[in-house]
Amino acid sequence: MEIFKYLQFINEKINNDRIPTHDECVNMCSVDGSPFYESKFIIDGYKISAFNYRLAKSEDFLTSKSREMRGICFIFNTNGSLFRRYILLEKFFNLNQVPGSMYSDVKDLTIKSISNKEDGSISSFLLMPNGKVIGKSKMGFDNDQAKAINRIYKTNPDIKKFVDWSLSEDYVAIFEYVSPNNRIVLRYDKEELVLLRLRDNKTGEHLNIKDYLDKIGSIRIAPFEDENSLDELIKKSESETGREGWVVTFENGQMIKIKTSEYMALHGLLTTDIYRENTIIKLILDDKIDDILGQIPEEEVEAHDRINRIISIVKKVLNEKVIEIQKAYDFFINTCGGDKKEYALKYRKSDPNFGYVMALYKGVYLKSLTDEEISEIYTDYSNYEISVNKCEIHELAKSWIREKTKRLNIARDWLKIKDPTLFFSEPDEENDDN
């Protein structure tokens, strides 16, 4: 019995080592050029820290801890101590996207399960120190998706019962929020939460949903298709319609995504774009480049290398521009005292970041508005969210890069300055200025 308890302790220790602490998450964010960032919230007087990433490269996810930086969340008691940490769905890759997810890497692995890839917004629920249950989208707690998630929890008895049970067991139920009003590419006829995964919040282990059907009730589960082989799925992806794709889980715990050709075409994500650098940069900034990399055959090493080099350039320049805008904003606040009139008279023409500084200042103002003030200015809360997002410093830096690279030839000139060794194909004569 003592040996069993010891082995159980060791197993839990190993599993816990895959999930970062709050300090480790903060440290990963603080590294120069880090793709990871922290978002802070206060709900019912409790501080919440949520972590995510932007413009990350495959090498940013070499460890299990870094792969958990996709929505991991920490809730603190009013005295500052940690109440609870909640994981989400760890980062995993498309087939043929990165080393480790290449066909040659996974073709001989034994498949454990195959589930449908839903086309909506990932969602989960957290238990607060005051006993309140709140819903969370990947991006936060106060957007339209989060409001819909909370509404479903309050109005759907099976969802509420299952979520309450999972939280009591310290499991994380991971859903996809789908709705006719939350359309990404595929159309859904009704609003609902589709159950994707169930994870042990302590260890990160993925639990077998089929073992908990008595708890799930009428909740829709992302369909499983265990009878297909990897080669069969790849073949199906070329002709299947009305589906985003599949998530394949292997016996060793690794997961990969396979998306259908129809979905990629509908999403405007086509491999012809790998020869148009302005489009590649746009896809990087829009966080869609993963799907392009997943379409490029493994043997096209040069194409993978070229796109990854462009990702590195864009990421580096974006971080530099963020720092530049922040310095200009700090100057406006600390030296000009936040006086817009004085700053405009002296620096409107001389400071290339003047417009971005004013946008940041507007963002601070928008975030200070009360719900009543927001409703007086905006007819739809989503429009308010769009306005706030446009004023975020990374979005401002992205808009600067987009302007610098919006056409093929100027995008190539821009990249050539950053990396003279980059090789470009001949432009399409009919569309070389698109």
Stockholm file with secondary structure:
# STOCKHOLM 1.0

chainA/1-434         MEIFKYLQFINEKINNDRIPTHDECVNMCSVDGSPFYESKFIIDGYKISAFNYRLAKSEDFLTSKSREMRGICFIFNTNGSLFRRYILLEKFFNLNQVPGSMYSDVKDLTIKSISNKEDGSISSFLLMPNGKVIGKSKMGFDNDQAKAINRIYKTNPDIKKFVDWSLSEDYVAIFEYVSPNNRIVLRYDKEELVLLRLRDNKTGEHLNIKDYLDKIGSIRIAPFEDENSLDELIKKSESETGREGWVVTFENGQMIKIKTSEYMALHGLLTTDIYRENTIIKLILDDKIDDILGQIPEEEVEAHDRINRIISIVKKVLNEKVIEIQKAYDFFINTCGGDKKEYALKYRKSDPNFGYVMALYKGVYLKSLTDEEISEIYTDYSNYEISVNKCEIHELAKSWIREKTKRLNIARDWLKIKDPTLFFSEPDEENDDN
#=GR chainA/1-434 SS CHHHHHHHHHHHHHHHTTSCCHHHHHHHHHSTTCSEEEEEEEETTEEEEEEEESSCCGGGGCSHHHHTTTTCEEEECTTSCEEEEECCCCCCEETTTSTTSSHHHHTTSCEEEEEEECCSEEEEEEECTTSCEEEEETTBSSSHHHHHHHHHHHHCHHHHHHHHHHHHTTEEEEEEEECTTSCSSSCCSSCEEEEEEEEETTTCCBCCGGGGHHHHTTCCBCCBCTTCCHHHHHHHHTTCCSCCEEEEEETTSCEEEEECHHHHHHTTCCGGGGGCHHHHHHHHHTTCHHHHHHHSCTTCHHHHHHHHHHHHHHHHHHHHHHHHHHHHHHHHHHTSTTCHHHHHHHHTTTCTTHHHHHHHHHHHHHHTCCHHHHHHHCSSHHHHHHHHHHTSHHHHHHHHHHHHTSSHHHHHHHHHHHCTTCCCCCCCTTTTTC
#=GC SS_cons         CHHHHHHHHHHHHHHHTTSCCHHHHHHHHHSTTCSEEEEEEEETTEEEEEEEESSCCGGGGCSHHHHTTTTCEEEECTTSCEEEEECCCCCCEETTTSTTSSHHHHTTSCEEEEEEECCSEEEEEEECTTSCEEEEETTBSSSHHHHHHHHHHHHCHHHHHHHHHHHHTTEEEEEEEECTTSCSSSCCSSCEEEEEEEEETTTCCBCCGGGGHHHHTTCCBCCBCTTCCHHHHHHHHTTCCSCCEEEEEETTSCEEEEECHHHHHHTTCCGGGGGCHHHHHHHHHTTCHHHHHHHSCTTCHHHHHHHHHHHHHHHHHHHHHHHHHHHHHHHHHHTSTTCHHHHHHHHTTTCTTHHHHHHHHHHHHHHTCCHHHHHHHCSSHHHHHHHHHHTSHHHHHHHHHHHHTSSHHHHHHHHHHHCTTCCCCCCCTTTTTC
//
